Amino acid sequence: HILDTSAHVPLRLGLPRDGFLQNSISYNLTLAADGLVLPEHATDCYPVAVVTLGDHRVILKTNGPQSANNVVWEDQIELQAKGIDRWAKIKILDFKSYEDQELLEVVDKLPLLCQTEVHAIQLGSEYWLHCEGAAVDAPRKDIASKMNEGLIKPASTYRGTITLRLSKRERHQEAIFESWNARRQGGQLQVRVYTGHGFTSFAGKAVHVLVQVPGCRLPDHGCRTEAEEVHARRFNRNLLMFQGNVDRSGHLTFADGARFAER
């Protein structure tokens, strides 16, 4: 192959036009959440969403306390940012313990329910984001706090799902929420477990291994009212459970019910 060194390749090829990265862009945000993990014994929360894009930040508050499931922010909000701002951070906070105070004064103190990030955002896009963090009421609060903020990876626990839509013009909120709900589908999950190693903290114990899938839950066919359908404790996110035994060296084995009982 012969390279023609005299050929001139424009340096602007593939780059945004002049001034685009500094131009102001208006985003209309529609936000919803599901499966938020609440503190033990809590049945509802007061979700506040904080969306940060570049140096710009907006705060969305629901119309009052809600359950952990099917959470919607009914107000569509506009966020102004620059073309260079392509990285968004979303935090869901709990305002319930601070309801008697001004939100803007305490927003940085609110307990974190979950958070996630979106890279290379685009207008007209829709994002389904699964959040991970620490277990509820984890004994090591310092480690749990860092894990919830994404500073310790991998995280141990699914913390909820956030749905974000970015549009150029204002959209009908109800139609968006209906389209999201229509996408819920039933399915079957098959899992085969083999063995495990390094469980020295459970040495000599019988254990239960739970299987969860982000965004999935077992239906509760006993729900009769709308309030029951969104209640935080009405959904079981533990899709499957396996019984196992951990020996003195931390080796985990699984067995069926009869063999497990014999051990």
C-alpha positions in Angstrom: 0.0 0.0 0.0 1.3 3.5 -0.9 0.5 6.4 1.5 0.0 9.7 -0.3 1.6 12.1 2.2 0.4 15.1 0.1 -3.2 14.4 0.8 -4.7 16.9 3.1 -7.3 15.7 5.7 -9.4 18.5 7.2 -8.9 18.7 10.9 -12.5 19.6 11.4 -13.7 16.2 10.0 -15.8 14.4 12.6 -15.7 17.4 15.0 -18.7 19.5 16.1 -19.2 22.8 14.4 -17.7 25.9 15.9 -19.5 26.9 19.1 -21.6 23.8 19.4 -20.0 22.6 22.6 -20.7 25.9 24.3 -24.2 26.3 23.0 -27.1 26.1 25.4 -29.4 23.1 25.1 -32.8 22.7 26.7 -33.7 19.2 28.0 -37.2 18.3 29.1 -36.9 15.6 31.8 -39.5 12.9 32.6 -38.6 10.7 35.5 -40.0 7.6 37.2 -38.6 5.0 39.6 -39.5 1.5 40.8 -38.3 -0.9 43.4 -36.7 1.6 45.8 -35.1 -0.1 48.8 -36.4 1.4 52.0 -35.0 1.1 55.5 -36.2 -1.8 57.6 -39.9 -1.5 58.8 -40.5 1.5 56.5 -43.5 1.3 54.2 -43.2 4.5 52.2 -40.8 7.4 51.5 -40.9 10.9 50.1 -38.7 10.6 47.0 -36.7 13.7 45.8 -34.8 13.4 42.5 -31.7 15.5 42.0 -30.4 15.5 38.4 -27.0 17.0 37.7 -25.8 17.7 34.2 -22.5 19.5 34.0 -22.6 22.5 36.3 -26.4 22.6 36.2 -28.7 20.9 38.7 -32.5 20.5 39.0 -34.5 19.1 41.9 -37.8 17.3 41.5 -40.2 16.5 44.4 -43.2 14.2 44.3 -46.6 15.4 45.5 -46.1 13.7 48.9 -45.0 10.4 50.4 -45.2 7.5 48.0 -44.4 3.8 48.2 -41.2 2.3 46.9 -42.9 1.1 43.7 -44.3 2.9 40.7 -42.9 6.3 41.8 -43.5 9.1 39.3 -42.6 12.8 39.3 -45.6 14.3 37.7 -44.0 17.7 36.9 -41.9 17.7 33.8 -39.0 20.0 34.3 -36.7 21.8 32.0 -32.9 21.6 32.4 -30.6 24.0 30.6 -27.0 22.8 29.9 -24.2 23.2 27.4 -23.5 21.0 24.4 -20.3 19.8 26.0 -22.3 18.4 29.0 -22.9 14.8 28.2 -22.7 13.1 31.6 -25.7 13.1 33.9 -25.9 12.0 37.5 -29.3 11.1 39.2 -29.8 10.8 42.9 -33.0 9.7 44.6 -33.2 11.0 48.2 -35.8 10.6 51.0 -37.4 13.8 52.2 -39.7 12.1 54.6 -37.8 12.9 57.8 -37.4 16.6 56.8 -40.9 17.5 55.5 -41.3 20.4 57.9 -38.2 22.1 56.5 -37.4 23.9 53.3 -36.2 21.4 50.7 -33.4 23.5 49.3 -32.0 24.0 52.8 -31.7 20.3 53.6 -31.4 18.6 50.2 -27.7 17.8 50.8 -28.5 16.2 54.1 -31.3 13.8 52.9 -30.7 10.0 53.1 -29.7 8.5 49.8 -32.0 5.8 48.4 -30.1 5.2 45.2 -28.1 6.9 42.5 -26.9 6.2 39.0 -25.1 7.9 36.0 -25.7 8.3 32.3 -22.9 8.9 29.9 -23.1 10.4 26.4 -26.7 11.5 26.8 -28.7 12.4 23.7 -31.9 14.3 23.1 -34.9 12.1 22.4 -33.4 9.2 24.3 -34.9 7.0 27.0 -32.8 5.3 29.7 -33.7 2.4 32.0 -31.1 2.4 34.8 -30.6 -0.2 37.5 -29.1 1.2 40.7 -26.8 -0.8 43.0 -25.5 -0.1 46.4 -25.2 -1.5 49.9 -27.7 -3.7 51.8 -30.4 -2.1 53.9 -29.2 -1.3 57.4 -25.7 -2.7 56.7 -23.6 -2.9 59.9 -20.7 -1.0 58.5 -22.2 2.4 57.8 -19.0 3.9 56.4 -18.6 1.2 53.8 -22.3 1.2 53.0 -22.4 4.9 52.4 -19.4 4.7 50.0 -21.0 1.7 48.2 -24.3 3.6 47.7 -22.3 6.5 46.2 -20.5 4.2 43.8 -17.1 4.6 45.5 -16.8 0.9 46.4 -17.4 -1.6 43.6 -18.8 -4.1 43.0 -21.9 -3.1 45.0 -23.7 -5.8 46.9 -27.4 -5.0 46.5 -30.0 -3.9 43.9 -31.4 -0.5 45.1 -34.0 0.3 42.5 -34.6 1.2 38.9 -34.8 4.7 37.4 -36.4 5.5 34.1 -35.3 8.8 32.4 -36.6 10.4 29.2 -34.9 13.4 27.6 -36.9 15.3 25.0 -36.5 18.5 23.1 -40.1 19.6 23.7 -42.6 19.1 26.4 -44.5 15.7 26.2 -47.7 14.5 27.7 -46.7 12.9 31.0 -49.6 10.5 31.3 -48.9 9.0 27.9 -45.3 8.4 28.8 -46.1 6.7 32.0 -48.7 4.5 30.3 -46.2 3.4 27.7 -43.7 2.5 30.4 -46.3 0.5 32.3 -47.3 -1.3 29.1 -43.7 -2.6 28.8 -44.0 -4.8 31.9 -43.9 -8.4 30.8 -44.1 -11.7 32.7 -41.4 -14.3 32.3 -39.8 -17.4 33.7 -36.4 -17.7 35.3 -34.3 -20.9 35.4 -31.2 -21.0 37.5 -28.7 -23.8 38.1 -26.4 -23.5 41.1 -23.2 -25.6 41.6 -21.0 -24.6 44.5 -19.3 -21.7 46.2 -16.0 -20.9 48.0 -14.7 -18.5 50.5 -17.8 -18.2 52.8 -15.7 -18.5 56.0 -18.1 -16.2 57.9 -20.8 -18.8 57.4 -18.6 -21.8 58.2 -20.6 -24.7 59.7 -24.0 -23.2 59.0 -27.0 -24.0 56.9 -27.8 -21.1 54.6 -30.4 -19.8 52.1 -29.1 -18.4 48.8 -31.6 -15.9 47.3 -31.7 -14.9 43.6 -32.7 -11.4 42.5 -32.8 -9.8 39.1 -32.8 -6.0 38.8 -36.2 -4.7 37.8 -38.0 -8.0 38.5 -40.4 -9.1 41.2 -42.8 -11.8 42.0 -46.5 -10.7 41.5 -48.8 -10.7 44.5 -52.1 -11.9 43.3 -53.7 -11.1 46.6 -53.6 -7.3 45.8 -57.1 -6.0 45.6 -56.7 -2.3 45.8 -54.5 0.3 44.1 -52.9 1.1 47.4 -51.9 -2.6 47.9 -50.5 -2.8 44.4 -47.8 -0.2 45.1 -47.1 -1.0 48.8 -43.4 -1.5 49.4 -44.0 -4.8 51.2 -46.4 -6.3 48.7 -43.7 -7.4 46.3 -41.2 -10.2 46.7 -38.0 -9.5 44.9 -36.4 -12.8 45.9 -37.3 -14.7 42.8 -35.7 -18.0 43.8 -34.2 -19.6 46.9 -31.8 -22.4 47.3 -30.8 -24.3 50.5 -27.1 -24.9 51.1 -24.5 -26.0 53.6 -21.2 -24.3 54.3 -18.5 -26.6 55.8 -15.7 -25.5 58.1 -13.4 -24.4 55.3 -16.1 -22.1 53.8 -17.0 -24.4 50.9 -20.7 -24.1 49.9 -22.7 -27.0 48.5 -26.3 -27.3 47.6 -28.7 -30.2 48.1 -32.4 -31.0 47.6 -34.7 -30.9 50.6 -34.3 -34.6 51.6 -30.5 -34.6 51.4 -30.4 -31.2 53.1 -32.5 -32.5 56.0 -30.1 -35.5 56.5 -27.2 -33.2 57.0 
